[in-house]
């Protein structure tokens, strides 16, 4: 066993402190024990070679802990992407009262969340293939400009939700009725609100998305940490304190970090095998499944990215605006575990050397990509047929992003 790995394992065993992998403005990632995160963004890590301090955090993930998929438990979704597993205990015309579901005893026993920030909530475990965007829920059909209530018996009520009541229950004015109806939560499976009424002001400062081992996603401002816990404030004003061992990842969201899946390619071409084409799918695999990649200790699930299938060519205009391209690429752990693919990345038409990547197989995926983009005008991603053709060759790009 390598001496460095022995030292890391010794740190973990001795203090039982979680170890983290840090991505920062410096090209080389850092691994070790988290000592602190300061309010200005500086991160201090205890590595095998001493103490290392970086000027900023792009991403921090706990080693040995897969990125959790969205939990299949009752949950609340906010317009800024927050996902809160927990129980809705009541509310009124303006707010919801929520008891978050946490794996440890913490001070967050109840949160008050404005209805104006809420896009949907589930009172029963949602299906595994639930779309990320509540506007795409299949039971909403063409009623996206209204509030929609899915009942547990399968019926759908369309109208305007007027209030959440203690009890708890819901008052809704149906679209074709003159009097409101009162629905007990015991009757309701899920509620999706009119997305045009959800308001999340764009922050004037960078925010950090916290992903916990329970699958919770929370955007935090003024994040700080010491060697035992992460602290921050949510967009709805709740103070969060989470032990380090419950933190799966921290991810910076700011104009400096641009998600590639949210940029329209300058050109996009797909060529099918025997005429069957599979176009790129944003934030899902090409088969419509959650965007996942295999990990050493399970499955990593990504909220952002895209799914592809051979043969696919995507070209993006960068115009020398970016410094780095970061991503994780690999075969889907379910629909790609028996396939192969060839991945090529071109900068201004010149193919980059990616040792150990091709052919991409279930044994060597996923692969971490970190490419210097200084002075680059055009980025091209190619997904081509491997030795097994297109059989089980679903390739997922987890959290591809450009750094300004």
Secondary structure, DSSP 8 states (H G I E B T S, - for coil): --HHHHHHHHHHHHH---EEEEE-SSSS-EEEEEEEE-TTS-EEEEETTEEEEES--SEEEETT-------SSSEEEETTS-EEEEEEEEE-SSEEEEEE--SS--S-S-EEEEGGGEEEEESS---TT--SSGGG-GGGTT-TTSEEEEETTS-EEEEEEEEEETTTEEEEEETT-SS-EEEEGGGEEEEE--GGG------SS-EEEEEETT--EEEEEEEEE-SSEEEEEETTS-EEEEEGGGEEEEEEESTTEEEGGGS--SEEEE--BTTB----EETS-TTS--EEEEETTEEEEESSEEEEESSEEEEEE-TT--SEEEEEEEE-TTTSTT-EEEEEEEETTEE---TT-SSEETTT--EEEEEE-TT--EEEEEEEEBTTBTTT-EEEEEEEEEE-
